[in-house]
Amino acid sequence: MDIEHYKKLAEQKSKEHKKFLEQLKKKPPKNLDYIVEDTHEETFEEIDCLSCANCCKTTGPLFTEKDKERIAKHLRMKISDFETKFLRVDEDQDWVLQLTPCFFLDPNDNKCSIYDVRPKACREYPHTDRKKIYQINNLTLKNTLICPATYVFVEKLRKVLEK
């Protein structure tokens, strides 16, 4: 997958996408959640995250207390040892990865070695199946620059809603 190609497209359409998402927030259609769900599913039938994994290569998730407990247990580590080895506290006082790409990403096949116990933020990313998606417009716009699927999702959603 050509991540740079999608990033350029997202940059070129950034203003259009922002305007579209703002209009969606001002006047969301009654059936928006269903349209979003269908568009999300259609997008991920086309786009395979394992061909990209740009999110894991360039951004790190936030780790909740439950995430840290679950992953440390899975790795048979003390929580404090897990924190010391893999995490740091950022400027917002959140636990995040010390480094990107993610330590748990296998660069050969883009698979996650802790997939079954991955952080909540990873499970929810890129948030294109969320109810009331207009509540996260800034995040969606930001994710179009990172995640090709988010870019495709916004483009598809525009086509469906601008008919």
C-alpha positions, 0 to 999 in steps of 0.5 A: 500500500502506498501510504504517501499517496494516501497522505498526499490525497488527504492533505489535498482534500483536507479543507473539503473533508473539514467542511464536509465533517463540519456540515455533518455535525451541524445537520447529521442525517437521522440514519447516520449511524447506520450509514457510518456502519455500512461505510466502515464495513465496505471500506475494510472489505477493500483495505487490509490493515496488514498491508499498511500498519501505518498507525502502529509505525507512526503513532502510539496508543494511550494505555489505560490502567486496564490495558497495562494490567491485561498486557503485563499479565499476558507477557507474564510481567509485573505492571511496573516492569511493563511500564519501565520497559515499554511505556513513558508518561507524556505531557498530558500525563498519559501512558504511551509507548516509549518509541514508535514503531510499536515494539509489538509490531512484527515488521515482516508481516505487520501483525501485532504480537499482543493482538488479542490483548492489545490496548483499547485505543488500538482496538477502536482505531481508526474510530470509523465505526463509532456512533455519532462520528461527528463528535470526533471530527478533528480526530477523523480529519487527523486520521485521514493523514495517517490511515488510508482506510480513514481517507477512503472512509471519508470519501465514501461517506461523502459520496453516500451523503452528497447524493 
